[in-house]
Amino acid sequence: MPALTLKGIPEEVMDRIRELADTERRSLNQQAILLLGRAVAEQPDSFGTAYRRFRKQRGPSPLDADTLDSLRDEET
C-alpha cells in the first residue's frame, strides 16, 4: 500500500486531527486517511450553487442582476 509523508502541517491542524482521532477512537493515521478520503471525494460547488447557499444564509444580495452576471462571466 502506498505511503505519504506530510511536512509542515500547522500545529492547529494537527491538534484538531488528534482531537477527532481521540473522539472517534481511531489512530492518528486512520483519522488522517479518513479526512483525506472525504476531502478528495467532495465535488466543488458551482458559483451559482455556492452563491444561492450564501444568500439563503445571509439574505438578499445588495448587487443587481447585471453585476452578478458580470461576476459569473469573470469566473470562466
N, C-alpha and C positions, 0 to 999 in steps of 0.2 A: 504494500500500500504506500502511496506517495507521502512524503513528509514536507512540512512547510515551517520555516523558521521566520518569525517576525521580530524585527528590531525597532526600537524607538517607540514602543507603544506608550502613549501618555498614561501617567500614573492613575488618573481618574478613570480611564477606560479599563485598566487592569483591575482597579478596585471594584468597579461595577461588575465585571465578569466574575470576579471572585465571589461577590455577594450573590449573584444569580446562581453560580455553581453550588454554593453552600445551601441556598434556599431550595434548589431543585435536587439536591443530593447527587450532584454529578461531579466528576473530576473537572479540573480546570480545562484540560484538553477536550473532554466531551462537550463541555459548555461552549468552548470556542468553536468547535466543529458545528454544533447546532446553530449558533448565531451566524456563522459564515454561510451555512447552507440556506438559512432563512433569507439572508441578505441577497444572495445571488438568485434566489427563486422569485424575488419580488419583481413585478412589472412596473416600470415607472409610469406615472400618470401623464396623460397628455396635458397640455396647457389648459384646455377647456375644462377637463375633469378637476384638475387641481384648483383652478380659479372658482369653479362652482362650489367646491367644498369650502374654500376660503370664504367666499361670500355668504354661504349658509351660516358659517360660524361668526362672521364679522358684520353682517348686514349688507345693505345695498352699496354698490360702488359709487364713488364720487366721480368716476370717469364716464364720459359719454361713449356711445357705441362706436363712433369713428375712431376715438383714441384707442379703445380696446382692440379694434380691428387692426390698427397700425402696429400695436404691440405684438399681436399674434403674428403678423407678417414678418416682423423683425426676428422672430424665433427661428424661422426656416433659413 
